[in-house]
């Protein structure tokens, strides 16, 4: 980190499964970290890392040069910006970065709201989940002004393996939605192949192990039975279906309709629990393996 970047105070709101390790990576890299949490127990996730805790969003905004938001929905972002007082507290020339997944149209609305106060906005959703965040191996897709992206890039690089500037405001969100949709379409392909193999009497666990090393592999296949299990597949399906609602709304708002793509991705999301159970039923138990 250069001396120029050392003076940047980084604010952070959103200490969930992904946001907490991202904030931790920023603190570990030597940036002065400013945090606010709705629930005090959320602060435990920072695990004793150096940070300054603020009791109001407005106070955090006033103390920060760049504020990262890792919240679930656009409505949560809007509440923090307005009712929470973030925009009112931040000084002109500072930056708000939205790391959540949302509508590109809202990213542009955020930009307009902040510009009225001389504040910059980037949409920078991430891909990689909790495991990627903990390993500092996220992929960060950024939309916004080039100079502001370069100013924030060293911060993004503390938790990312790849940072890509996708274009103007909203382009980061579009990139993330395309990524999520392709993942779910690939999940559907995996589910169809495993269903066929099961019908033919193949050993599903052996086939998955083979395919992971072959040219037909994909992230959807690599994570099945690993990051995606029978314990969390239902929850992941719920989150993926929310993403597909956002994708469909975003594409329609831009004047396009892609029903075939949307339908296949939705099928891939809904079929995730079945695929996880099919693989688990074919895999040897730890006791049997021993």
Helices and strands as residue ranges (DSSP letters): H 3-6, E 9-13, H 19-28, E 32-36, G 40-46, E 52-53, H 57-63, E 66-69, H 74-81, H 86-89, E 95-98, H 104-115, E 120-123, E 126-127, H 129-134, E 138-143, H 146-156, E 160-167, H 171-199, H 204-212, H 219-223, H 233-253, H 259-270, H 272-282, H 286-289
